[in-house]
Amino acid sequence: MNEPELLTRTLVCIGAQTYRRFKVYICVNQPEGWWKDPSKKPVCDNNHQTLDMLRSVKGFDMEVLDYSSIGKGWKGKRHGIGQARKVLMDEITKLAGPEDYIISMDADTTFTEDYFLSIANNFNEHPEAVALSVPYFHLRVEDEKATRAILRYEIYMRHYFLNLGRIGSPFAFTALGSAMAFPVWAYRATGGMAPKLSGEDFYFLQKLRKFGNLLLWNDVIVYPEARFSDRVFFGTGPAMIKGGAGDWSSYPVYPISLFNDLLETYLLLPLFYFETLENNVVRFLKEVTKEKDPFQLLRENHKDLEHFTRAFHEKLDGLRILQFLKTMNSDTGITDEVNLRHFFMTYYPEAEARLSISWDHFSFQNATLLDLEKIRSFLFEKEMEFRFNSVFP
């Protein structure tokens, strides 16, 4: 939608792939009502331009789904990126075999020539995996405001990932629609993707994770575009817009104590199989579920610890974890800067010397781009180490 120039770069990356056994599906889309909205005329024109450009693409098999031309746009409540992804995936699975793989990307995704090969090799080595969360790295852009926003957002994302990883959460993964792949058999087995207006990638990967194991490491990473975008309600684009205006309240650096509350709950799991003990997470679950004992039904319906544990993680899933962190963080009164420094000092004490940042005077608002880049790159390095080690549990 509205990105013919960016899509051209993605198509060049696709055309350069060393692995050639693939077919490309592209959905050009917009709500039908936009044709009658003067403010949306430029988007409609750009989508028309995209369709014209795609007709001239040669070099690989491609099918274009036109949900943007007059009379073909989305009608009613089902529209947006979630609907587009679902329509694409469902169309692919009409013809694809169960052992084929779907590589999801956005029109702003770039990658090197061995990207498809790396995914094919990855799934061949791990045929039981239900999905791959591909490592990512947003490249800096000329716009200083956009660069500052994406560096800040990545710090949030990678801090979140690393903390879930260190406590052993099964939901330690990154959900980016431009950086995920999965086998067709897993897509079919889980009922496919829900057409949500935002967060469809997160909900889909969470559903897959409840079904089986996700791969976190891949030999080749992707490079999404860093840009302001308001086409979804939450995610990278909206985070950059909100953060660019100085509001990072929706994407805080959570205190490590809250992740430790989750860790304590994981460690108590064998005891919860017999009785529910009180702690911060249990009190939160009681509040949001309105249940006197959030694990009583799990005990009644699952007669061994293995199945109880699986049901436990389905209840305290990635969404509940995020809700817990947001709810509890609102009462701490601790700044993001203090939380980040505490995280580094506790788990990566070597960071202070390597980064050469004066933490006593550090603030995200006034930090130089160089300092933000150093923090992002350090967290990226540690995340890649965790992803690599996840291959050998």
NUTI-438193 format. One record per residue: residue in one letter; x, y, z of N, C-alpha, C in turn. Coordinates in steps of 0.1 Angstrom, whole numbers, plus 5000, padded with zeros to 4 digits. Example, Ala and Ser with C-alpha at 12.3 -4.5 7.8 and 13.67 -1.06 7.14 Angstrom:
BEGIN
A513249435078512349555078513249675078;S512849785071513749895071512950005079;
***
This chain:
BEGIN
M500849885000500050005000500950125000;N500750204989501350334989502950334990;E503550234983505050234984505650164972;P505350224960505950164948507550174948;E508050284953509550294953510250184962;L509650174974510250074984510049934978;L508949904972508649764967509649734956;T510049834948511049804938512349754944;R512849804955514049754961513849614966;T512649584972512449444976512449344965;L511849394953511849304942513249274936;V514049374937515449354933516149254942;C515849254955516449154964515949014961;I514649004957514048874954514648824941;G514748914931515348864918516748824919;A517548864930518948834931519148704939;Q518048634943518248514952518948404945;T519848334952520548224947519648094947;Y518648094956517747984957516548024948;R516247934937515247984927513947914928;R513747814937512447744937511447824946;F510947924940509948004948508948074938;K507848114944506848194937506548314946;V506348424940506048544948504548584947;Y503948614958502648664959502648804965;I501948894958501949034963500549084964;C500149144975498749194976498849354977;V498349414966498249564966496849594971;N496749674982495449684988495149824994;Q493849844996493349965003491849945005;P491250025014489750025015489150085002;E488050024998487350074986486950214987;G486550254999486050395002487050504999;W488350464999489350564997489250634983;W488650564973488550624960487650744960;K486750754971485850874972486350974982;D487550954988488151034998489251124992;P489051244990490151334983491451324991;S491451305004492751305011493451175009;K492751075003493450945001493750924986;K493451024978493751014963495150984960;P496151044967497551004964497850864967;V497250804977497450664980496850574969;C495650604964495050534953495950544941;D496450664938497250674926498550594927;N499150594939500350524941500150374939;N499050324945498750184943498450144928;H497850234921497650214907499050214900;Q499950294904501250304898502050164902;T501850114914502449994918501949874909;L500649874906500149764897500749774884;D500849894878501449914865502949864865;M503649894876505049854877505149704878;L504349644885504349494887504149424874;R503449474865503149414852504449404843;S505449484847506649474839507749394845;V507549344857508549264864508749124857;K510049094855510348974848511348894857;G511548774854512648704861512248594871;F511048604876510548504885509048494884;D508448384889507048364889506348444900;M505348524896504648614905503248624902;E502448624913501048654912500648774921;V499948864914499548984921498048984924;L497749004937496349014942495949154942;D495049194934494649334933493449364942;Y493649424953492649474962492649624964;S492949694953493049834953492349904942;S492249844930491549904919490149934922;I489550024915488150064917487249934916;G486449914927485549794928486149674934;K487549684937488249564942488749584956;G488649704962489249734975488449664986;W489049674998488349615010487049685013;K486049605016484749655019484349615034;G483749695041483349665055484449675065;K484349595075485249605086486649535084;R486649435075487849365072488749435062;H489749495067490749565058492049585066;G493049635059494349655066495349545064;I496449555071497549465069497249325073;G496449305084496149175088495349105078;Q494349175072493549115061494349085049;A495249175046496149155034496949025036;R497549015048498448895050497548765050;K496348775056495548655056495148615042;V494748705034494348675020495548615012;L496748675014497848625007498148475012;M498248455025498548325030497548215026;D496248255026495248165022495248125008;E495648225000495748204985496948114982;I498048134990499148044988498847904991;T498147885002497947745007496947664999;K496247734989495347664980496147574971;L497347614968498247534958499447474964;A499947534975501247484981501047354988;G502147274988502247154995502447175009;P502147075018502347095032503847115036;E504747065028506247085032506747215025;D505947285018506447415013506547515025;Y507247625022507347725033506947865027;I506347945036505848075033506848175040;I507448265032508248365038507448495037;S507248555049506448675049507348795049;M506948895042507749025041506849135038;D507349255041506649375037507249435025;A506649545020507149605007508449685010;D508849695022510049775025511149685030;T511149555028512049455033513249435023;T514449445028515649415020516449305027;F517249235018518049125023519049085013;T520049005017521048965007520648844999;E521448804989521048704979520848564984;D521348534996521248405002520048385012;Y519148485013518148485023517248365021;F516648345009515748235007516448095010;L517748085005518547965007518647935022;S518948045030519148025044517947975051;I516748015047515547975053515247825049;A515447795036515247655031516147565039;N517447595041518347515049517947505063;N517447615069517047615083515947515085;F514847525077513747435079514047285076;N514947265066515447135063516147065075;E516947155082517647105094516647085106;H515547155106514647155117513247135112;P512947015107511646995101510447005110;E510746995123509646995133509247135137;A510047235133509747375137508547425130;V507747505138506447555133506647695127;A507747765130507947895124509347935127;L509748045120511048105122510848255124;S511348305135511348455138512748495133;V512848565122514048605116514748715123;P516048715126516748835131516648945122;Y516549065127516349185119517249305124;F517349405116518249515119517749635110;H517149735116516749855109517949935105;L518149965093519250055088518950205091;R519950275094519750415097519450485084;V518650595085518150665073518650815074;E518450885064519051025064518251115074;D516951085076516151165085516551145099;E517151245106517651225119516551185129;K515451245127514251215137513851075135;A513751025123513450885121514450785126;T515750825124516850745130516750735145;R516550845151516550855166515350765171;A514250775164513050705168513250545166;I513850505155513950365153515050305162;L516050385166517050335175516450315189;R515650415193514950405206513950285206;Y513250265195512350155195513050015195;E514150005188514849885188515449855202;I515849955209516349935223515249875231;Y514049925230512849875237512649725233;M512649695220512349565215513449465220;R514649505219515749405222515849385237;H515649495245515649475259514549385263;Y513349395257512249305260512549165257;F513149145245513449005240514448945250;L515549015253516648955261516148925275;N515249005281514748975294513748845294;L512948835284512148715282513048595280;G514048615273514948505270515748455283;R516148555291516948515303516048445313;I514748465314513848405323513348275318;G513648235305513248115299511748115295;S511248235291509848235286509748175273;P508748095271508548035257508048145247;F507748265252507348365243508448475240;A509648425242510848515238511048505223;F510348585216510548595202510148735197;T510548775185510148905180509248875168;A508048945169507048935158507149045149;L507749035138507749135127507249065114;G506149125109505649065096506649055085;S507649145085508649145075509749045078;A509648975089510748885093510248755100;M509448685092509048555097508748465086;A508848335088508548225079508048105086;F507248025079506647905085506247805074;P506247675078505747575068504247575067;V503847535055502447535052501647445061;W502247335064501547235073501147305087;A502047385092501847455105500747555103;Y500747635092499747735090498347665089;R498247555082496947485081496547435095;A497447375102497147305114496647405125;T497047525124496647625134495547715130;G494947685118493847765114494147895107;G495447915104495848035096495848165104;M495948275097496148405103494848475105;A494648545117493448625119493648755113;P492648815106492748945099492649065108;K493549075118493549185127494049315121;L493549425125494049555119495449585123;S495949535135497249555139497649435148;G498949405148499549305156499249165151;E498849155138498449015133499748925133;D500948985132502148905132502348845146;F502148935156502348885170501348775174;Y500048795171499048695175499248565167;F499748575155499948455147501148375152;L502248445155503448375160503148315174;Q502348395182501948335195501148205194;K500248205184499448085182500347975177;L501248005168502147895164503047845175;R503547935184504347895195503647805205;K502347825207501547735215501447605209;F501547595196501447465188502747395188;G503847465187505147395186506247495189;N507447455184508647525187509047625175;L509447745179509847845170511447845168;L511847865156513347895154513648045156;L514648075163515048215165516348255158;W517048155153518348185146518148165131;N518748255123518948235109520248285105;D520848225095522248265091522148405084;V521048445078520848565071519748645078;I519948775080518948865086518348955076;V517249015080516549115071516749255076;Y516449345067516649485070515349565067;P514449575076513249655074513549805073;E512649875066512850025065512450095078;A513250195082512850275094512050395088;R510750395091509950505086508750525095;F508250645095506950685102505850625094;S504950555100503750505093502550495102;D501450535098500150535106499150435101;R499550335093498650245086498150135096;V498850125107498350025118498350105131;F497650035141497450105154498650095163;F499349985162500549965170501549885162;G502849895165503949835158505049935155;T505949905146507049995144506750135140;G505850145129505550275124504850365134;P503750325141503150405151504050435163;A504850335166505850365177506750475174;M507250485161508050585157507350725157;I506150725153505350845153505150895167;K504650815176504450855190505750885197;G506750805195508050835201508650965195;G508550985182509051105176508451225181;A507251215187506651335193506951335208;G507851255213508351255226507651165236;D506751085231505950995240506350845238;W507050795247507450655247506750575258;S505650625263505050555274504450415270;S504150395258503750265253504850165251;Y506050215251507250125247508350155258;P508050125270509050165281510150055282;V511250095289512249995293511749945306;Y511149825307510649775319511749735329;P511449755342512449715352512649565352;I513849525355514149385355513449305366;S512949385377512249325388510949255383;L510349325373509049265368509249135361;F510349125353510649005346511048895356;N511648945367512048845378510748795385;D509748875386508448825391507948715382;L508048725369507648615360508548495362;L509848515363510748405366510348335378;E510048405389509648335401508448245399;T507548295391506248225388506648095380;Y507548105370507947985363508547885372;L509347935382510047835391509047775400;L507947835403506947785412506047685405;L506147675392505247595384504947455389;P505947385393505747245399504847245411;L504947355419504147365431502747405428;F502547495417501247535413500447415409;Y501047305405500347185401499547125412;F500047155425499347105437498547215444;E499047335444498347445450498847585445;T497947685446498347815441498947895452;L500147945450500748035460500648175455;E500648265464500548405461501848475457;N501748545446502848635442502348745433;N503148835428502648945420501948905408;V502448795401501848755389500548685391;V500448605402499148535405498148645409;R498448745416497548845420497048925407;F497948945398497549005385496548915378;L496848785377495948695369494548685376;K494548685389493248685396492448815392;E493148925391492449045388491849045374;V492749005364492249015350491348905346;T491448795352490548675349489348675357;K489348745369488248745378488048605384;E489148525385489048395391489648395405;K489048325414489648315427490948235427;D491048135419492248065417492448045402;P493348115396493548105381494047975376;F494547885385495047755381494247635385;Q493047665392492247555396491747465385;L491147525375490647455363491747375356;L492947435356494047375349494447245356;R494347245369494647125377493647015375;E492347065374491246965373491246905359;N491746975349491646925335492946865330;H494046875338495246825333495946745345;K495946615343496346525354497746485355;D498646555347500046535349500746675347;L501946685352502646815352502946865338;E503246775329503646815316502446895309;H501246835310500046895303499647025311;F499747015324499447135332500447255329;T501647225327502647325323502247385309;R501947305300501547355287500347445288;A499347405296498147485298498447615306;F499347605315499847725322500347835313;H501247795303501847885294500747935284;E499747855281498747905272497848015280;K497848005293497048105301497948235303;L499148215307500148325309500948335296;D500348375286500948375273501648505270;G502148535258502848655255502048775257;L500748775254499848885256499648915270;R499448815278499248835293500548885299;I501648835295502948885300503049035297;L502749075285502849225282501849305290;Q500649245292499649315300500149335315;F500749225320501349225333502449335335;L503349335325504449435326503849575325;K502949605316502349735315501649785327;T500849685333500049725345500949755357;M501949665359502849685371503849795369;N504249825356505149935354504550065357;S503250085356502650215358502750265372;D503150165381503250205395504650225400;T505650195392507050195397507550335398;G507250425389507850565389509250575386;I509850465380511250465377511450495362;T512450575359512650615345513150505336;D512950515323513550415314515050415315;E515650535317517150545317517650465329;V517050475341517450405353517250255351;N516150215345515950075342516950015333;L517250085322518250035313519650025319;R520050125327521350115334521349995343;H520249975351520249865360520349735353;F519749725341519749605333521249575329;F521849675324523249655319524149625331;M524049695342524949675354524749535359;T523549475359523249345365523649235356;Y523349245343523549125334524749145324;Y525149265321526249295312527149405317;P527749375328528649485335529749535325;E530149445316531149495306530649605297;A529349625297528849725287529349865291;E529449895304529850025308531150075301;A532149985302533450015296533350015280;R532649925275532549915260531750035254;L530750075260529850185255530350325258;S531150335268531650465272530550575273;I529450545280528350635281528350685296;S528150805298528050865311526550845316;W526350735323524950705327524350805336;D525150865344524650965354523951085347;H524351105335523751225328522951175315;F522851045313522250995301520751015301;S520151055290518751055288518451025273;F517350955271517050925257516751045249;Q516151145255515751265248516951345243;N518051345251519151435248520351355243;A520251215243521351135238521751165224;T523051145221523451165207523051035199;L522951055186522650935178523750825180;L525050875182526150775184525850695196;D525450755207525250675219524050585218;L522950625211521850535209522250425200;E523050455190523550345181524450245188;K525250295197526150205205525250105214;I524250165220523350085229522649985220;R522050025209521249935200522149825195;S523349855191524249755185524749655196;F524949705208525349615219524149515222;L522949565222521849475225521549385213;F521849425201521749345189522749225190;E523949255194524949155196524549055206;K524049095217523649005228522448925224;E521548985216520348915211520748805201;M521648835193522148735183522848625190;E523548655200524148545208523148455214;F522048515219520948435225520348345214;R520048415203519348335192520248225187;F521548245186522448145181522448025191;N522548055204522647955214521247875216;S520147935211518947875212518847745203;V519747745193519747625184520247505192;F521047525202521647415210521147425224;P519847395227519447405241520147305250;
***
